[in-house]
Amino acid sequence: MRKALRWLLALTVFIGTLSTAGAATAAQPEATDIKDRLLSIPGMSLIEEKPYPGYRFFVLNYTQPVDHRAPAKGTFQQRITVLHKDVSRPTVFHTSGYNVSTNPSRREPTQIVDGNQVSMEYRFFTPSRPSPADWTKLDIWQAASDQHRIFTALKPLYTKNWISTGGSKGGMTATYYERFYPRDMDGVVAYVAPNDVVNNEDSAYDRFFATVGTQECRDRLNGVQREALVRREPLEARYQAYAAENGYTFDTVGSLDKAYEATVLDYVWGFWQYGLLSDCDTIPADAKDATDEEIWNSIDTVAGFSFYTDQGLAPYTPYYYQAGTQLGAPTIVFPHIEKQYIRYGYLPPRYFVPRSIPMKFQPSAMKDVDVWVRNNARHMLFVYGENDPWGAEPFRLGKGARDSYVFTAPGANHGANVAGLPEQQKALATAKILTWAGVASTAVADDPAAARPLAEYDARLDKRGAERTLRP
């Protein structure tokens, strides 16, 4: 009898709720303006709207739980942007894995499908950082859950197909999101995404640097790098003056000497990450005969002497924390430099995060993702650059993968994209993106060679490139 009464009471309340909702709907017609519809989503608030021809562009805050496993324990405001085309078009979900740009821009898949674009700022990059910051809540599952909640909130508005994308750490982010929430997206396009499965086995990077480009170019780069360490004393004196002039300090890395060596050891890596083989002519041909000014300028242009200062490192604390707890970080050797010139070697992430933030590495995190991709990838496209150091350890597909691909753009660096692939691969990749987005024509379905981006190139909107940092 008690059960029957409880059931009847529950049914009465449920019917009353439906009646109230119906009355509210009748009294308040559904918003039709896209801004009103976005702001009707619980937890969504407007920062600003910026005009752009053919689009509406919104910078928004979305309320997220600090801990998705315990939502009641606090929230923070996560910044996102929406480049709105039309609700009848597919949507691309983009993240750089770092901050989000607050200016209108369009990722390559967005241009290909002529769609909407939602971009997310990665948790703990300011201003999307909880206060106080509990750094244990910065991990790949929590970030993937941020994306899942944003997708869940926006999917009723943008009902067509969704594709996630990102470059470098953003490509890693898109991959991790797919691993934890494989039912959300209709496809994934991950650019230049490193896959450091075993953190303490980095010989793939050493093999890369032994063969990349040409012998002449490698000799030029190695010569300048070695010479910068040979001339450590006079160049560090210049570094000291440079730091004093700009108010730079070195508490996090530990000393100016460590910062100097770290910058010099980044030099060859940085050149190949952002440079092209054709840029080798800009490197001094004979480092031993080069002036101190030429050595300094070459290192500073490629690696940047401001980066390992406290001021340069601070914006990247979330990245280095993740590199030291889950993502892993490469360690490389320098066979062209005598041991007496290297005091510290390639420093691990712990040196780039304030000591007040505890870190403990989790070796199973990347192994889990790697195994999942090999066995479960579906509608996933990975694009790498032939001359990009971060591609030395790429994602690979196993027998369990379905309709997924790994392509490499010849001669490309960390800015590799679909447009830079060989013609046949470019056509196939474009056709797959159109198909996964649900906008492929019959002609494309019959012949991938017919695939073309659906939106015309826009010099302002489509100006793209890898984020200028020596991190992924």
Legacy VTK file of the C-alpha trace (Angstrom):
# vtk DataFile Version 3.0
C-alpha trace
ASCII
DATASET POLYDATA
POINTS 472 float
0.000 0.000 0.000
2.821 2.397 0.904
4.524 1.663 -2.403
1.308 2.395 -4.279
0.847 5.713 -2.476
4.444 6.748 -3.119
4.052 5.861 -6.808
0.826 7.862 -7.076
2.403 10.877 -5.338
5.424 10.716 -7.654
3.180 10.525 -10.720
1.199 13.551 -9.531
4.394 15.577 -9.051
5.720 14.472 -12.467
2.489 15.515 -14.215
2.553 18.818 -12.358
6.108 19.425 -13.508
5.139 18.786 -17.099
2.154 21.126 -16.787
4.334 23.874 -15.317
6.894 23.438 -18.080
4.168 23.587 -20.690
2.748 26.753 -19.173
6.196 28.344 -19.092
6.742 27.454 -22.721
3.396 28.932 -23.657
4.108 32.120 -21.732
7.693 32.477 -22.975
8.165 31.602 -26.678
11.437 29.867 -27.543
14.224 32.299 -28.367
15.061 32.487 -32.053
18.103 34.794 -32.048
21.257 32.714 -31.732
22.630 34.868 -28.926
19.455 34.466 -26.913
19.485 30.739 -27.521
23.085 30.434 -26.385
22.442 32.497 -23.273
19.387 30.418 -22.403
21.729 27.497 -21.723
22.178 27.128 -17.938
25.633 28.270 -16.881
26.327 30.228 -20.087
27.114 33.949 -19.949
28.262 36.486 -22.530
31.634 38.219 -22.345
31.355 39.956 -25.703
30.146 39.610 -29.271
32.416 40.595 -32.167
31.119 41.121 -35.696
32.448 39.195 -38.680
30.900 39.053 -42.172
28.826 35.918 -42.658
29.108 34.846 -39.018
28.184 35.713 -35.452
31.121 35.441 -33.069
30.634 35.155 -29.314
33.107 35.041 -26.440
31.392 33.244 -23.571
31.888 31.858 -20.095
30.515 28.466 -19.165
30.231 27.267 -15.580
32.132 24.022 -15.034
32.690 21.904 -11.930
36.251 21.932 -10.672
35.924 18.175 -10.178
33.558 16.327 -12.490
33.531 13.439 -10.026
32.284 15.738 -7.264
30.358 18.592 -8.954
29.083 19.983 -5.662
32.585 20.876 -4.496
32.982 24.081 -6.466
32.878 25.568 -9.952
34.915 27.820 -12.223
34.264 29.864 -15.342
35.633 28.319 -18.521
36.040 30.594 -21.517
34.733 29.371 -24.852
33.993 30.992 -28.197
31.326 30.249 -30.787
31.777 31.113 -34.457
28.176 30.744 -35.583
27.370 30.026 -39.231
23.961 28.369 -39.134
22.340 25.700 -36.992
21.720 23.713 -40.170
25.503 23.316 -40.666
27.847 20.835 -38.916
29.952 22.005 -35.987
33.699 21.729 -35.380
34.831 21.539 -31.760
38.328 23.040 -31.514
40.850 23.409 -28.737
44.500 24.414 -28.850
45.098 22.689 -25.525
46.128 26.108 -24.196
44.330 29.457 -24.173
41.512 30.278 -26.553
41.756 33.146 -29.024
39.077 35.777 -28.519
39.247 36.885 -32.155
37.293 35.179 -34.941
39.258 32.414 -36.656
38.441 29.247 -38.544
40.264 25.921 -38.257
40.906 23.907 -41.412
38.061 21.384 -40.811
35.675 24.296 -40.249
36.555 25.712 -43.655
36.293 22.258 -45.247
32.766 21.617 -43.947
31.649 25.282 -44.028
30.373 24.918 -40.483
30.104 26.418 -37.037
33.054 26.342 -34.675
33.107 26.021 -30.912
36.509 26.659 -29.306
37.388 25.827 -25.711
40.075 27.187 -23.422
41.839 24.354 -21.614
41.209 24.258 -17.878
43.777 25.994 -15.655
44.976 28.319 -18.410
44.038 31.790 -17.224
41.423 33.066 -16.920
39.834 29.574 -17.000
41.419 28.580 -13.702
39.640 27.673 -10.458
40.488 29.794 -7.451
42.031 28.428 -5.343
43.689 26.129 -7.890
43.617 22.462 -6.902
46.198 21.187 -9.385
45.211 17.564 -8.817
42.104 18.383 -10.853
44.168 19.167 -13.936
44.263 15.914 -15.885
43.187 14.588 -19.265
39.944 13.029 -17.986
38.787 16.232 -16.278
39.544 18.229 -19.461
37.720 15.695 -21.622
34.776 15.977 -19.258
34.816 19.765 -19.727
34.420 19.182 -23.472
31.713 16.610 -22.922
29.642 19.018 -20.833
30.031 21.807 -23.392
29.030 19.447 -26.196
26.046 18.180 -24.199
24.912 21.756 -23.561
25.250 22.860 -27.204
24.143 19.736 -29.070
20.395 20.539 -28.717
21.143 23.830 -30.507
23.689 22.560 -33.041
22.010 19.278 -33.918
23.999 18.306 -37.010
27.240 16.309 -36.992
30.204 17.336 -34.849
33.934 16.924 -35.494
36.611 17.617 -32.900
39.982 19.027 -33.873
43.130 20.629 -32.568
46.804 21.017 -33.351
49.711 19.857 -31.221
48.487 19.724 -27.595
45.076 20.467 -29.088
45.393 17.355 -31.250
46.305 15.389 -28.141
43.274 16.889 -26.391
40.935 15.882 -29.235
42.330 12.342 -29.048
41.910 12.060 -25.277
38.365 13.401 -25.552
37.565 10.679 -28.071
39.075 8.048 -25.807
36.901 8.998 -22.821
33.721 10.055 -24.684
33.742 8.093 -27.968
30.028 8.593 -28.610
30.105 12.411 -28.690
31.863 13.208 -31.959
31.228 11.997 -35.500
34.909 12.375 -36.390
38.282 13.559 -35.099
40.983 15.492 -36.969
44.138 15.612 -34.829
47.084 17.608 -36.158
50.740 17.006 -35.131
49.723 15.221 -31.918
52.688 13.702 -29.998
52.191 10.283 -28.431
54.840 9.810 -25.738
53.759 6.329 -24.659
56.812 5.470 -22.556
58.197 8.629 -21.000
61.748 7.413 -20.343
62.322 5.899 -23.814
62.966 8.732 -26.238
65.402 7.277 -28.771
62.927 8.047 -31.582
63.740 11.745 -31.138
67.477 11.103 -31.335
66.985 9.156 -34.565
64.893 12.011 -35.922
67.575 14.641 -35.318
70.238 12.409 -36.865
68.444 12.309 -40.227
66.091 15.317 -40.538
66.709 17.726 -43.418
70.170 17.648 -44.987
73.622 17.069 -43.534
74.601 20.645 -44.388
71.633 22.097 -42.533
72.161 19.852 -39.522
75.840 20.836 -39.389
74.978 24.541 -39.417
72.432 24.171 -36.595
74.625 21.887 -34.501
77.554 24.263 -34.943
75.665 27.301 -33.671
74.225 25.335 -30.748
77.655 24.044 -29.698
79.290 27.453 -30.134
76.679 29.076 -27.875
77.818 26.751 -25.077
81.501 27.203 -25.845
80.986 30.976 -25.538
78.856 30.633 -22.436
80.671 33.268 -20.363
80.376 36.287 -22.692
76.878 35.358 -23.881
75.627 34.833 -20.318
76.935 38.296 -19.449
74.752 39.613 -22.242
71.860 37.496 -20.938
72.309 39.002 -17.476
72.077 42.519 -18.884
69.090 41.533 -21.031
67.290 40.106 -17.978
68.019 43.167 -15.849
66.799 45.496 -18.581
63.492 43.638 -18.864
62.958 42.740 -15.202
63.267 38.995 -15.802
63.872 36.581 -12.914
64.777 32.873 -12.742
63.310 31.477 -9.505
61.327 28.665 -11.152
64.076 27.162 -13.316
66.625 27.872 -10.592
69.225 30.151 -12.129
70.140 32.222 -15.146
72.741 29.598 -16.018
70.105 26.854 -16.233
67.802 29.093 -18.261
70.629 29.902 -20.669
71.506 26.261 -21.267
67.855 25.251 -21.612
67.350 27.906 -24.285
70.448 26.849 -26.207
69.490 23.163 -26.038
66.057 24.044 -27.477
67.634 25.679 -30.521
67.828 22.784 -32.981
64.448 21.452 -31.896
62.895 24.892 -32.296
64.287 25.349 -35.784
62.729 22.155 -37.109
59.473 22.706 -35.231
58.803 26.037 -36.935
61.332 26.332 -39.730
61.630 24.814 -43.172
64.602 23.322 -44.933
64.685 26.464 -47.079
65.327 28.508 -43.909
68.724 26.897 -43.375
70.301 29.748 -45.337
69.496 32.028 -42.383
71.740 29.990 -40.058
75.437 31.018 -39.837
77.400 28.679 -42.103
80.529 28.630 -39.976
79.659 29.081 -36.316
83.276 29.257 -35.142
83.859 32.349 -37.273
80.518 33.953 -36.381
80.414 36.930 -34.021
78.859 36.747 -30.555
76.078 38.948 -31.930
75.314 36.478 -34.717
75.256 33.506 -32.335
73.036 35.372 -29.851
70.613 36.556 -32.519
70.278 33.119 -34.091
69.543 31.423 -30.750
67.196 34.205 -29.654
65.270 34.224 -32.946
64.641 30.482 -32.890
64.413 29.599 -29.177
63.869 32.935 -27.412
65.939 33.914 -24.386
62.855 35.230 -22.577
61.086 31.872 -22.414
62.741 30.224 -19.397
62.384 33.328 -17.234
59.713 33.264 -14.538
57.686 35.634 -16.671
57.993 33.466 -19.774
57.189 30.195 -18.011
54.186 31.383 -15.969
51.581 31.152 -18.781
52.669 27.556 -19.470
52.552 26.206 -15.916
49.453 24.076 -16.747
51.243 22.491 -19.703
54.393 21.658 -17.770
52.326 20.311 -14.890
50.565 17.930 -17.275
53.830 17.009 -19.008
55.249 16.065 -15.615
52.197 14.172 -14.407
50.653 12.465 -17.463
51.712 13.602 -20.944
55.415 12.904 -20.669
58.236 14.999 -22.117
61.126 14.087 -24.414
64.742 13.860 -23.336
67.284 14.026 -26.141
71.049 13.680 -26.415
73.523 15.998 -28.114
76.308 13.882 -29.643
77.821 16.906 -31.382
78.543 18.697 -28.088
81.333 17.582 -25.766
80.193 16.660 -22.262
82.181 19.429 -20.572
79.971 22.048 -22.224
76.657 20.609 -20.969
76.021 21.117 -17.261
72.383 20.127 -16.823
71.141 18.434 -19.970
67.561 18.498 -21.175
65.672 19.500 -18.037
62.452 17.636 -17.094
59.119 19.474 -16.539
59.639 19.640 -12.768
62.118 22.498 -13.362
59.477 24.597 -15.104
56.711 24.400 -12.480
56.887 26.308 -9.183
57.983 24.001 -6.348
54.848 24.933 -4.401
52.858 22.746 -6.832
53.369 19.007 -6.127
53.804 16.678 -9.115
53.770 12.890 -9.457
54.042 11.129 -12.805
51.363 8.625 -13.862
52.999 6.248 -16.385
49.749 4.459 -17.237
47.911 7.513 -18.642
49.487 7.662 -22.116
49.737 3.867 -22.422
45.988 3.671 -21.881
45.262 6.204 -24.625
47.716 4.571 -27.035
46.169 1.116 -26.594
42.686 2.547 -26.979
43.526 4.362 -30.230
45.189 1.292 -31.726
42.213 -0.924 -30.930
39.219 1.407 -31.046
39.896 4.391 -33.332
36.867 5.177 -35.452
36.618 8.135 -37.839
39.977 9.481 -36.667
42.488 11.313 -38.869
46.028 12.102 -37.671
48.152 14.538 -39.703
51.897 14.980 -39.083
54.730 17.029 -40.590
57.722 15.166 -41.972
60.246 17.571 -40.401
58.422 18.196 -37.116
60.273 16.788 -34.073
56.985 16.204 -32.238
56.005 13.680 -34.891
58.877 11.370 -33.952
56.471 9.534 -31.648
53.106 9.595 -33.466
49.829 7.842 -32.877
49.561 4.549 -34.738
46.574 2.465 -35.740
46.098 -1.230 -35.011
43.830 -3.947 -36.333
40.924 -2.682 -34.256
40.884 0.758 -35.924
38.060 1.482 -38.361
37.910 4.168 -41.055
40.895 5.954 -39.517
44.131 7.278 -41.014
47.636 8.557 -40.225
49.100 10.847 -42.909
52.374 12.794 -43.097
52.841 16.043 -45.029
56.188 16.028 -46.911
58.658 18.678 -45.749
56.121 20.155 -43.325
56.802 21.362 -39.794
54.556 21.728 -36.725
52.029 23.613 -38.835
51.270 20.583 -41.042
47.721 20.360 -42.372
45.493 18.511 -44.808
46.198 21.043 -47.564
49.882 20.103 -47.444
49.360 16.371 -47.964
50.116 14.635 -51.274
47.181 15.002 -53.664
45.677 11.563 -53.201
45.896 11.718 -49.418
44.615 15.308 -49.384
41.563 14.291 -51.421
40.874 11.257 -49.233
41.295 13.244 -46.003
39.024 16.031 -47.277
36.419 13.494 -48.420
36.478 11.762 -45.036
36.040 15.027 -43.146
33.074 15.935 -45.368
31.608 12.465 -44.918
32.007 12.405 -41.142
30.442 15.861 -40.990
27.465 14.611 -43.005
27.941 17.079 -45.874
29.678 14.995 -48.550
28.061 15.240 -51.975
27.208 12.219 -54.084
30.154 13.073 -56.320
32.531 12.964 -53.349
31.008 9.706 -52.129
31.632 8.196 -55.551
35.118 9.638 -55.985
37.189 11.222 -53.163
39.220 13.092 -55.800
36.223 15.393 -56.197
36.488 16.578 -52.568
37.094 20.290 -52.000
36.598 22.614 -49.009
33.026 23.908 -49.058
33.969 27.406 -47.897
36.215 29.766 -49.829
39.535 30.670 -48.220
39.360 33.836 -46.114
42.756 35.480 -45.581
41.780 36.853 -42.160
39.609 34.048 -40.871
41.810 31.193 -42.076
45.202 32.600 -41.102
46.583 29.661 -39.183
49.802 28.285 -37.821
51.182 26.366 -34.891
51.212 28.235 -31.596
54.647 29.833 -31.294
56.031 27.910 -28.339
58.493 25.034 -28.210
55.904 22.993 -26.373
53.515 20.711 -28.329
LINES 1 473
472 0 1 2 3 4 5 6 7 8 9 10 11 12 13 14 15 16 17 18 19 20 21 22 23 24 25 26 27 28 29 30 31 32 33 34 35 36 37 38 39 40 41 42 43 44 45 46 47 48 49 50 51 52 53 54 55 56 57 58 59 60 61 62 63 64 65 66 67 68 69 70 71 72 73 74 75 76 77 78 79 80 81 82 83 84 85 86 87 88 89 90 91 92 93 94 95 96 97 98 99 100 101 102 103 104 105 106 107 108 109 110 111 112 113 114 115 116 117 118 119 120 121 122 123 124 125 126 127 128 129 130 131 132 133 134 135 136 137 138 139 140 141 142 143 144 145 146 147 148 149 150 151 152 153 154 155 156 157 158 159 160 161 162 163 164 165 166 167 168 169 170 171 172 173 174 175 176 177 178 179 180 181 182 183 184 185 186 187 188 189 190 191 192 193 194 195 196 197 198 199 200 201 202 203 204 205 206 207 208 209 210 211 212 213 214 215 216 217 218 219 220 221 222 223 224 225 226 227 228 229 230 231 232 233 234 235 236 237 238 239 240 241 242 243 244 245 246 247 248 249 250 251 252 253 254 255 256 257 258 259 260 261 262 263 264 265 266 267 268 269 270 271 272 273 274 275 276 277 278 279 280 281 282 283 284 285 286 287 288 289 290 291 292 293 294 295 296 297 298 299 300 301 302 303 304 305 306 307 308 309 310 311 312 313 314 315 316 317 318 319 320 321 322 323 324 325 326 327 328 329 330 331 332 333 334 335 336 337 338 339 340 341 342 343 344 345 346 347 348 349 350 351 352 353 354 355 356 357 358 359 360 361 362 363 364 365 366 367 368 369 370 371 372 373 374 375 376 377 378 379 380 381 382 383 384 385 386 387 388 389 390 391 392 393 394 395 396 397 398 399 400 401 402 403 404 405 406 407 408 409 410 411 412 413 414 415 416 417 418 419 420 421 422 423 424 425 426 427 428 429 430 431 432 433 434 435 436 437 438 439 440 441 442 443 444 445 446 447 448 449 450 451 452 453 454 455 456 457 458 459 460 461 462 463 464 465 466 467 468 469 470 471
